[in-house]
């Protein structure tokens, strides 16, 4: 995909977050969360995502989860890095590592499941 196409799509996403989507989420009482590596997005889009998440965080009716630049493998690797750092810092020992601990460090943990 060409850079111009990506820029166009990112612009549409940001416009939607600022205008229509944000209004719909608020009107319909929908919480919005974004999972994935948003650090690779343009700063203004990343900031718009953070604003919408903050604005809708207490909306209880539905929870819309949008995966942007998300990879399950990347998520697992990042969780492993965070857990490794906890071991290195002496906060946990390797024997503490289990499914529950790994799950707590995955991005999906941020998403409350029904």
N, C-alpha and C positions, 0 to 999 in steps of 0.2 A: 504494500500500500504506500503510495507516495506521501511525502510530508504534507503537501497541500491538502490531501484528502483527510489525513489524520487531524490537521489543524482545523479543518472545517467541522469534523465530527466533534472534536473537543469543544469548539465554539458553540455548537448546537446543544451539547450536554450542559455547558455552563449557562447558556441562555435559559434553558428549561429549568435549571435549578433556581435561577434568579426570578423567573416569572411564573409560568403556568404550573409547573410541578410543585413548587413551594406552596402556592395558593391552594392547590388541590389537596396536598398533604395536610395543610392546616385545616381546611374546611372539612375534610373527611376524617380528621383526627387520626392520621396515619403517621407512625414513627418511621423514619428512614435511617438506615445504616448502610455504610459502604464498607465492603471488605476488599482487601487486595493491597497491592503496593502502590499507593497514591503518590509516593515520593517522585515517581517518574512523570507525573502529570504536570502541566503548566501550573505555576504557583497560584495564579488567580482561580483556577478550577479547583485545586486542592483546598483553597480557602473557602470557596463557595460550598464545597461538600461539607467542610467542617461546620460552617454556619447553619446549613440545613439540618445536619445531624443534631446540633445543639438546640436549634429552634423546635425540633419535633421530638426530642428525646423523651418527653413525658406523655406523648400521644398514645393512648391505650388501645384504640380500636383494632388496628392492624399493624403489622411490622413488615415494611418493604425493605428487603435486603438486596442491594445491588453489588454484584461482583465486578470490580474494575481492575484490570491487570492482575487478576487473581490466578494463582496456580497452587494446587494442593501440595505439590512437591516443594515449592518455595515456602509455603506455610509451615510444612514439617521441618524444613531446614532452619527456618527462622526460630521456630520453637526449640529445636535442638541447640541452637546457638545461645538462646536466652537461658536455657537450663544449664548448659555448660558453663556459662558465666556465673550462675548461682553456685555451682560446684566450686569453681575457681575462687569465688569470693567467700567460700566457707559457709554459705547460707544453707546448703544441703549437702548430703553425701551421695555418692552414686547409688547406694542401696535405696535411697528415697525415690528414685525415678521409677514411676509406674504409669499405667494408662491414665490415671486421674491427673497426675502432674503434667503429663504431656498434653492432655486435653485442655488443661487450664491455660496453657501457653499458645494454643492455636487461635487463629483469628476468629474461627467459628464460635469460640467461647464468648465473644462479645455479643453474639446473636442469641437472644432468648428464644428458645424453641417452644412451640405450642405444647 
